[in-house]
Amino acid sequence: MSSIQKKTSYSLLELATVGVGSKPSDVFKNSLDLAQKAEKFGYKRFWLAEHHNMVSIASSATSVLIGHIAGGTTKIRVGSGGIMLPNHSPLIVAEQFGTLGSLYPGRIDLGLGRAPGTDQATAHAIRSDRMNSVYKFPEEVSQIQQFFSPGNHTAKVRTTVAEGVEVPVYILGSSTDSAYLAAEKGLPYAFASHFAPALLFDALQIYREKFQPSEFLKEPYTIACANIIAADTDNEAEKISTSLIRMMFGVMTNNIDYMQPPTELTSELRVLMQNPSFHRMLKYAFIGSKEAVKKQTEAFLKETGIDEIVAVSHIFNHSDRVNSYKIFSEIMKELNTLPTPVGSNS
């Protein structure tokens, strides 16, 4: 059997990566251009991540950027992948996303995570009682849902811009904790396998086995991320990937810097890629020509059985990044139109 068993949606996660020599304003311009092209390529959603105190990532004011992207596109869903809820007041999150949902009806997603998206000192500067909120994450998710509920109109504390507005909530995670929560609440679940793949299958199993149907979702809905660097040739993709390799090494060594331009894949970088810790972090990095990335993607979809794959691409040159997402859209369209597997009765 050589094909996947169901059609799989494909989306992208934008980290608004800042390359050396670029300014955040350049990044925001390129992000919008990418979103407009992703819309044409057939991507389902364009999510933006929340990070702070990182020179290499400009998506710190996530809800503002979501408005920027949604205002410059017409049909692609735009949302957070995610809002790190313990950094924020649930009331303010509801007001911000209720406003976005009213401005761009039927197009805004609210993905919620509990990680800080930064170092501990910065997390404390964002919200000094953050750790209390981490432990109250399930309750704060419920609070946001209540703020969006039409029934909240009788509450003492109201969010009039959010009440009754359709903004679906997604639970994000990189461990098994959020899998239990997403299952219990009957919400869609997205796993950060692009940088924390170790517990992917455990989390998916827990979510599927424990899932409780809700007013929001009748059956489990699973999303997983993968690093995608596709190019016209394997050698070209390999060279482009050196920016990602250097960037992830900086994360591992706590030496975060601007994303660097690609170079030839040196022997030192090849040795680094074989380091067990590095290899584990980038287990789901699909790098190569269209044929190579298609093979890796198909295997990933078969193994996980996910409903949606989210592509993440740390690529220095904007034109290379657009081309990578274009190639990946072609791959997904081909995988979604493969003939019925041999032996099927349908």
C-alpha positions as CSV (number, residue, x, y, z in Angstrom):
1,M,0.0,0.0,0.0
2,S,1.6,3.3,-1.1
3,S,-0.8,6.1,-0.3
4,I,-2.2,7.8,2.7
5,Q,-5.7,6.9,3.8
6,K,-7.4,10.3,4.0
7,K,-7.0,13.8,2.7
8,T,-4.8,15.9,5.0
9,S,-5.1,19.6,5.3
10,Y,-1.9,21.6,5.1
11,S,-1.1,24.9,6.9
12,L,2.0,26.9,7.9
13,L,3.4,28.3,11.1
14,E,5.2,31.7,10.7
15,L,7.8,32.6,13.3
16,A,8.7,35.9,11.6
17,T,12.4,35.0,11.7
18,V,14.8,37.9,11.5
19,G,17.8,37.3,9.3
20,V,21.1,39.2,9.8
21,G,20.9,42.6,8.1
22,S,17.1,42.7,8.2
23,K,14.7,44.8,10.3
24,P,11.4,43.7,11.9
25,S,9.6,45.9,9.3
26,D,11.2,43.8,6.5
27,V,10.1,40.6,8.2
28,F,6.5,41.8,8.5
29,K,6.4,42.8,4.9
30,N,7.7,39.4,3.9
31,S,5.3,37.6,6.2
32,L,2.3,39.3,4.5
33,D,3.7,38.5,1.1
34,L,4.1,34.8,2.2
35,A,0.5,34.7,3.5
36,Q,-0.9,36.1,0.3
37,K,1.0,33.5,-1.7
38,A,0.1,30.7,0.8
39,E,-3.5,31.6,0.2
40,K,-3.0,31.0,-3.5
41,F,-1.1,27.8,-2.9
42,G,-4.1,26.4,-1.0
43,Y,-2.9,26.5,2.6
44,K,-5.7,26.2,5.1
45,R,-4.3,28.5,7.8
46,F,-1.5,30.8,8.6
47,W,-0.5,30.7,12.2
48,L,1.9,33.1,14.1
49,A,3.9,32.0,17.1
50,E,4.5,34.1,20.3
51,H,8.2,34.6,21.3
52,H,9.9,37.3,23.4
53,N,13.4,38.6,23.9
54,M,14.8,36.9,20.8
55,V,16.6,38.9,18.2
56,S,15.9,36.2,15.6
57,I,12.1,36.2,16.0
58,A,9.8,39.2,15.5
59,S,6.4,37.7,16.4
60,S,6.2,39.0,19.9
61,A,3.0,41.1,19.5
62,T,1.2,38.1,18.0
63,S,-2.4,39.4,17.9
64,V,-1.2,42.6,16.2
65,L,0.5,40.6,13.5
66,I,-2.6,38.4,13.1
67,G,-4.6,41.5,12.3
68,H,-1.9,42.6,9.8
69,I,-2.0,39.3,8.0
70,A,-5.8,38.9,8.1
71,G,-6.2,42.4,6.7
72,G,-4.0,41.7,3.7
73,T,-5.6,38.4,2.8
74,T,-9.1,37.3,1.9
75,K,-9.8,33.6,2.8
76,I,-6.9,31.9,4.5
77,R,-7.5,31.3,8.2
78,V,-5.1,33.3,10.4
79,G,-4.4,32.7,14.0
80,S,-2.0,32.0,16.9
81,G,0.2,29.0,17.1
82,G,0.1,30.1,19.7
83,I,-0.8,32.6,22.3
84,M,1.1,31.6,25.5
85,L,-1.8,32.0,27.8
86,P,0.1,32.3,31.2
87,N,1.7,35.4,29.8
88,H,-1.7,37.1,29.4
89,S,-4.9,37.9,31.1
90,P,-7.7,35.7,29.7
91,L,-9.9,38.8,29.6
92,I,-7.5,40.7,27.4
93,V,-7.0,37.6,25.1
94,A,-10.7,37.3,24.7
95,E,-11.1,41.0,23.9
96,Q,-8.2,41.0,21.4
97,F,-9.4,37.8,19.5
98,G,-13.1,38.8,19.8
99,T,-12.2,42.0,18.0
100,L,-10.2,40.1,15.4
101,G,-13.1,37.6,15.0
102,S,-15.5,40.5,14.3
103,L,-13.1,42.2,11.9
104,Y,-12.4,39.0,9.9
105,P,-15.4,36.7,10.6
106,G,-14.9,33.0,10.1
107,R,-11.1,33.4,9.6
108,I,-9.5,33.7,13.1
109,D,-8.1,30.8,15.2
110,L,-7.0,31.0,18.8
111,G,-4.3,28.5,19.6
112,L,-3.4,28.4,23.3
113,G,-0.2,27.1,24.9
114,R,1.3,27.2,28.4
115,A,5.0,27.5,27.7
116,P,6.6,31.0,28.2
117,G,8.0,31.4,24.7
118,T,11.1,33.0,26.2
119,D,13.6,32.8,29.1
120,Q,12.4,32.8,32.7
121,A,13.6,36.3,33.5
122,T,11.6,37.7,30.5
123,A,8.6,35.6,31.4
124,H,8.7,37.1,34.9
125,A,8.9,40.6,33.4
126,I,5.9,39.9,31.2
127,R,3.8,38.6,34.1
128,S,5.2,38.3,37.6
129,D,2.5,35.8,38.7
130,R,3.0,33.7,35.6
131,M,3.7,30.4,37.4
132,N,0.4,30.6,39.2
133,S,-1.2,31.0,35.8
134,V,0.7,27.9,34.4
135,Y,-1.0,25.8,37.1
136,K,-4.4,27.4,36.3
137,F,-4.0,26.9,32.5
138,P,-7.1,24.6,32.2
139,E,-9.2,27.1,34.2
140,E,-8.0,30.0,32.2
141,V,-8.8,28.2,28.9
142,S,-12.4,27.7,30.3
143,Q,-12.5,31.3,31.3
144,I,-11.7,32.4,27.7
145,Q,-14.4,30.1,26.4
146,Q,-16.9,31.6,28.8
147,F,-15.9,35.1,27.6
148,F,-16.7,34.1,24.1
149,S,-20.0,32.4,25.1
150,P,-23.3,34.2,24.2
151,G,-24.4,33.4,27.8
152,N,-21.7,35.6,29.2
153,H,-24.0,38.6,28.6
154,T,-25.4,38.1,32.2
155,A,-21.9,38.0,33.8
156,K,-20.6,40.7,36.1
157,V,-17.4,40.9,33.9
158,R,-18.3,41.0,30.3
159,T,-16.3,41.0,27.0
160,T,-18.9,42.4,24.7
161,V,-16.6,42.3,21.7
162,A,-16.1,38.6,22.1
163,E,-19.5,37.3,23.2
164,G,-21.0,35.1,20.5
165,V,-18.1,35.7,18.1
166,E,-16.9,32.5,16.4
167,V,-13.2,32.0,17.2
168,P,-12.3,28.3,17.6
169,V,-9.9,27.4,20.3
170,Y,-7.0,25.0,19.7
171,I,-4.8,23.4,22.5
172,L,-1.1,23.4,21.7
173,G,1.5,21.2,23.4
174,S,5.0,19.7,23.2
175,S,4.4,17.1,25.9
176,T,1.5,14.9,27.0
177,D,0.0,17.3,29.6
178,S,-2.0,19.3,27.0
179,A,-3.1,16.1,25.3
180,Y,-5.2,15.3,28.3
181,L,-6.6,18.8,28.5
182,A,-7.5,18.9,24.8
183,A,-9.2,15.5,25.0
184,E,-11.1,16.4,28.2
185,K,-12.4,19.6,26.7
186,G,-13.2,18.2,23.3
187,L,-10.9,20.6,21.5
188,P,-8.6,20.2,18.5
189,Y,-5.0,19.4,19.5
190,A,-1.8,20.7,17.8
191,F,1.6,19.2,18.7
192,A,5.0,21.0,18.3
193,S,6.8,18.1,16.7
194,H,9.0,20.5,14.7
195,F,11.2,21.1,17.8
196,A,10.0,18.6,20.4
197,P,9.2,15.3,18.7
198,A,9.9,12.9,21.5
199,L,6.4,12.6,22.9
200,L,4.4,13.0,19.6
201,F,3.0,9.5,19.4
202,D,2.3,9.3,23.1
203,A,0.5,12.6,23.0
204,L,-1.6,11.6,20.0
205,Q,-2.5,8.3,21.5
206,I,-3.6,9.9,24.8
207,Y,-5.6,12.5,23.0
208,R,-7.4,10.0,20.8
209,E,-8.1,7.6,23.5
210,K,-9.3,10.1,26.1
211,F,-11.2,12.4,23.7
212,Q,-14.7,13.6,24.9
213,P,-17.0,14.9,22.2
214,S,-18.1,18.5,22.8
215,E,-20.2,21.3,21.3
216,F,-17.0,22.4,19.5
217,L,-15.8,19.0,18.1
218,K,-17.5,15.6,17.7
219,E,-14.3,13.6,16.9
220,P,-10.6,14.1,17.6
221,Y,-8.8,16.5,15.3
222,T,-5.0,16.2,15.3
223,I,-2.4,18.6,14.0
224,A,1.4,18.1,14.0
225,C,4.3,20.3,12.8
226,A,7.3,19.5,10.6
227,N,10.2,21.6,9.4
228,I,10.0,21.8,5.6
229,I,12.9,22.9,3.4
230,A,12.1,22.0,-0.2
231,A,14.0,23.2,-3.2
232,D,14.5,22.3,-6.9
233,T,17.4,19.9,-6.0
234,D,18.6,18.0,-3.0
235,N,21.9,19.9,-3.0
236,E,20.1,23.3,-3.1
237,A,17.8,22.3,-0.2
238,E,20.8,21.0,1.8
239,K,22.6,24.3,1.4
240,I,19.5,26.3,2.4
241,S,19.1,24.1,5.5
242,T,22.4,25.4,7.0
243,S,20.6,28.5,8.2
244,L,18.2,26.3,10.2
245,I,21.0,24.1,11.5
246,R,23.0,27.1,12.8
247,M,19.8,28.6,14.3
248,M,18.8,25.5,16.2
249,F,22.4,25.1,17.4
250,G,22.1,28.6,18.9
251,V,18.9,27.6,20.6
252,M,20.5,24.5,22.1
253,T,23.6,26.4,23.4
254,N,21.6,29.5,24.5
255,N,23.4,31.6,22.0
256,I,20.5,32.9,20.0
257,D,21.5,35.2,17.1
258,Y,20.0,36.5,13.9
259,M,19.4,33.8,11.3
260,Q,22.5,33.5,9.1
261,P,22.7,33.2,5.3
262,P,23.1,29.7,3.9
263,T,26.6,28.2,3.3
264,E,27.9,25.0,2.0
265,L,27.2,22.1,4.4
266,T,30.6,21.7,6.0
267,S,32.0,18.7,7.7
268,E,31.5,20.4,11.1
269,L,27.8,21.0,10.4
270,R,27.5,17.3,9.3
271,V,29.0,16.2,12.6
272,L,26.6,18.5,14.5
273,M,23.6,17.1,12.7
274,Q,24.6,13.6,13.9
275,N,24.7,14.8,17.6
276,P,22.0,12.8,19.4
277,S,20.4,15.8,21.0
278,F,20.4,17.8,17.8
279,H,19.2,14.8,15.8
280,R,16.3,14.2,18.2
281,M,15.2,17.9,18.0
282,L,15.1,17.9,14.2
283,K,13.7,14.4,13.8
284,Y,11.0,15.8,11.7
285,A,13.0,18.1,9.4
286,F,12.1,17.1,5.8
287,I,14.9,18.6,3.6
288,G,15.4,18.0,-0.1
289,S,13.9,18.1,-3.6
290,K,10.2,17.7,-4.2
291,E,10.6,13.9,-4.6
292,A,12.6,13.6,-1.3
293,V,10.3,15.8,0.8
294,K,7.2,14.0,-0.6
295,K,8.6,10.7,0.4
296,Q,9.3,11.9,4.0
297,T,6.0,13.7,4.3
298,E,4.0,10.7,3.1
299,A,5.8,8.5,5.7
300,F,5.0,11.0,8.4
301,L,1.4,11.2,7.5
302,K,1.1,7.4,7.5
303,E,2.8,7.0,10.8
304,T,0.9,9.7,12.6
305,G,-2.6,9.6,11.0
306,I,-2.9,13.3,11.6
307,D,-5.7,15.4,10.2
308,E,-3.5,18.4,9.4
309,I,0.2,19.0,8.9
310,V,1.7,22.4,9.7
311,A,4.9,23.3,7.8
312,V,7.6,25.4,9.5
313,S,10.4,26.8,7.5
314,H,13.5,28.7,8.8
315,I,14.8,29.9,5.4
316,F,17.1,33.0,5.0
317,N,16.1,34.2,1.6
318,H,12.4,35.1,1.1
319,S,12.3,33.8,-2.4
320,D,13.7,30.4,-1.3
321,R,11.1,30.3,1.4
322,V,8.2,31.1,-0.9
323,N,9.5,28.4,-3.3
324,S,9.7,25.9,-0.5
325,Y,6.1,26.5,0.5
326,K,5.0,26.3,-3.1
327,I,6.7,22.9,-3.6
328,F,5.2,21.7,-0.4
329,S,1.7,22.7,-1.5
330,E,2.3,20.7,-4.7
331,I,3.3,17.7,-2.6
332,M,0.2,17.9,-0.5
333,K,-2.1,18.2,-3.4
334,E,-0.5,15.2,-5.0
335,L,-0.7,13.1,-1.8
336,N,-4.3,14.1,-1.4
337,T,-5.2,13.0,-4.9
338,L,-3.4,9.7,-5.0
339,P,-5.5,6.7,-6.2
340,T,-7.2,4.4,-3.7
341,P,-4.7,1.9,-2.4
342,V,-4.6,-1.5,-4.0
343,G,-6.8,-4.0,-2.2
344,S,-9.4,-1.5,-1.2
345,N,-13.1,-2.5,-1.9
346,S,-14.1,1.1,-2.5
